[in-house]
Structures are given as C-alpha cells and as structure tokens.
C-alpha cells in the first residue's frame, strides 16, 4: 500500500527543502525525497548548495581571505605577524563542520515541521488524480517503495557541466566538488571558465599560494556585469591579485600525465598554446538534473536544453505538478530557488504569491565581491531606454577607509524621465550585504531620490549607496 501525502517534493536542495517546510506550515502532509550522498558517502539534505557549493565555498573563501589579510593587509594597520602557519587540513575540517551543522539543521527543521524524509531518488510511475512516485536508492538490490500525492514539486537542481573528452575524477581534474577538497594548495592551478565558480575557487587557492591561470572562452570578462564593474574587477583580479586570466580561448585537448595536466588551447589570436598545471578545475556552467525522473512516462514537457517547461507560476504542463530552481528557466541561484519554493507552496494553498525576477540579486564572492540587481547600463542603452547614472567610490567613504577596504564603488542607474531605479551595481569587500538596500528599493519601485532622502547612519558603508543616489542628480555631498 503506497503512502499518501498531499505534497511530495522531489529534491532537498534550497528550493526543495524550503518548499517542503512552507507546505507543511500551510497544513499539508508533506514528504521530501532525497537520496543524494555527500563526498563522505553519507545521505545528506541541502543539495549542491549546502554540501558542495555555496556554503563550503564561502567558508573556504573566508579562511583564505583571513590569510590574505594577515600576509598582505594588516601591516598598514601597524600589525606585523611573524611565523604565520596555514593549516589547510584544519580549514577543511572547519568547512566540513559548518556544512554538517547546516545539513543537520534541515533534518531538525523537517522533524519540527513534520516533513517526512524519504531517503532515495524519486521517479514518476503514473499520473492521474494522484501521482505515483517510486522511491529508490539507486542500488540494484535495494528495496523500492511507492508514494502517492495530489501535488508534486520537482526540485532536482543541477549538476556540473563537463567538457567532452575531459574525464573529471575530482582528484586531479575537478569540478566544484573536487575543487573544495584539496588537501594542499597546488603549486600550479588551471581553471577552465571565468564565471562565478571559477573565479571564487581560483581566488581561494591563489590566496593560499597557488599560481592560478584561468582560461575563458568568451572574449569579454564578466560580460553579464555592468561595463564599469567588469573593468574594475579585471584591473583588481589581474593586476593587483595576479590572477592570470586569458580570454577568447578554445580548449583543444586535456591530457593527464603522472606529473602534470596539460591543456592544449588556442588563444584569442588563433595561436596554439599549452598550459601545464598540477590540478585543473573545470567550471563551464551547470545543466539541469532530470536523469531518472521518469518525465517521459507521465508526459512532462522539457525544453531542448533539458529544462522543465514552466509558466510564470512554476506550473508544468501536468496538473498539480510544479518545478522550481535550477531545473527551470531563470538564474541558477539558491535564493531564487528558495523563493520559488515558497511561492509554489502558497499557490497550492490557494494564495497569490509573486516573484519579481528583475529584483533578484546576483553576487560573486570574490575579494572584492561583485553584486548587482536589475539591468546594467549597456543592456538599457541597447533597449533604447534613456538613463542617468550616479557613481560613488569607497575611497571617499570614512568607514571603508577605517576598515582598509576603500576599493570599489557603487553605481545606480535610473530612468532619465521618472528617476525610478533600474539597476544597482557594487564592487566592494561587502557588496553582498550592501546590494540588499538596492534590491529592496527596486522591489518597492523606488526612485534614486528616495534613497537620497533617507538618513543613513554615519560612518557606515551604506552611505556610499546614498551618495551614488545623490550622484544620479549630480549633487553628491562628499565628492
């Protein structure tokens, strides 16, 4: 006899576990199916983000940034440290402890909200008034069970995209998982892809002593960012931090030898080049994870790129079946998946939630951090929108100077006629926190003048946001 639930969620990453908890809060009987195992071989909730993505990478980024501060930045404060030792094994242990605390926290939240964790992988077996889903561990000899539900939320996330002919063993040639587990900083580290993952993980190991070379296929650096931001980031990463970033390259072949890995590539001038490295990180994007879902069995519509087709409310073509997060259209961001999970649970409950995809923040956790919301100036100009901009540097901000973090700036883009904020862009050590003021302002349809008229505490970094808003009207006070 199959177990019956009101809502079954397939996948327990940020979107799935949040959807399950919210549905349970709304009074539904809920099960969440998850059979993923972490690098230690243990069943774990939280998906890629908590186990081998957002959380562990930020832990290592902070540890490596502390090393950078001690070795290169504390001296300007009059602090000299001698005999500094870096214990990468302890860094890794700290990172793993944080991951365990977070994933065990989800288990606690499931118990608190009476969400049933079905340990295995979910596969559609049949459709109708209720959907039957088979739960299997994926092992041939393992027993399988079936559950039924009126409502199903697919939250199976994404997986690392690999290059054809480049075998990833997560020891020497790694994706995001292996790159988080190095026992020592490789002397020479190669990175294929100058996106978020490549830059963040490349930054971690550069700070810990690696000589890092990044190979990027696109001819422009951080082309998704506002031009002013990407130019500043290029200067900081290549000149000040010595990341060797090569643009416009084409990877021809990757060869793993006993002593090194060789990457044959063609540079932006069409010339054949070689890169030799001790470890290689492949970070060329992510693809939706729908393997074994049984989509064709129930007629679930997919796009040519493997995403599940959904409408603006995350509804699929099947009645009462929803899909959220990396497995559907839109940015592959954990916070986007979380909000979609909440929205879907509330939709099932008959509520009318709404997500404004134009106010979802994007963040790159390098040093300095890069964060933005809305559109950049080149996008708006291409659309024929008349804009006015305001920019303010942190070198004129007292708090930033006191903290020794005076690099970067805030840029605000507003409609030239209405003054409504259309985009906000920040490059600074704390951009990830500062961007939220602009996210909130845009969500409430604020004008640049609204931020300019709000009293900001002094001295704070947020004053730079206000000054950028003032600069939109060419009346900045501290420049």
Secondary structure, DSSP 8 states (H G I E B T S, - for coil): --EEEEEEEE--SHHHHHHHHHHHHTT--EEEE---B-TTS-B-SSHHHHHHSHHHHHHHHHHHHHHHIIIIIGGGGT----S----HHHHHHHHHHHHHHHHHHHHHHHHHTTEEEE-SEEEEEE-SSSEEEEEE-S-TTS--EEEEEEEEEE---EEE---TT----SSSEE-HHHHT--SS--SEEEEE--SHHHHHHHHHHHHTT-EEEEE-SSSSSSTTS-HHHHHHHHIIIIIIS--EEE-S-EEEEEEE-SS-EEEEEE-TTS-EEEEEESEEEE---EEE--TTS-HHHHT--B-TTS-B---TTSB-SSTTEEE-GGGSSS---HHHHHHHHHHHHHHHTT------GGG--EEE-SSSEEEEEE--HHHHHHTT--EEEEEEEGGG-HHHHHHT----EEEEEEETTT-BEEEEEEEETTHHHHHHHHHHHHHTT-BHHHHHTS---SS-TTHHHHHHHHHHTT--S--
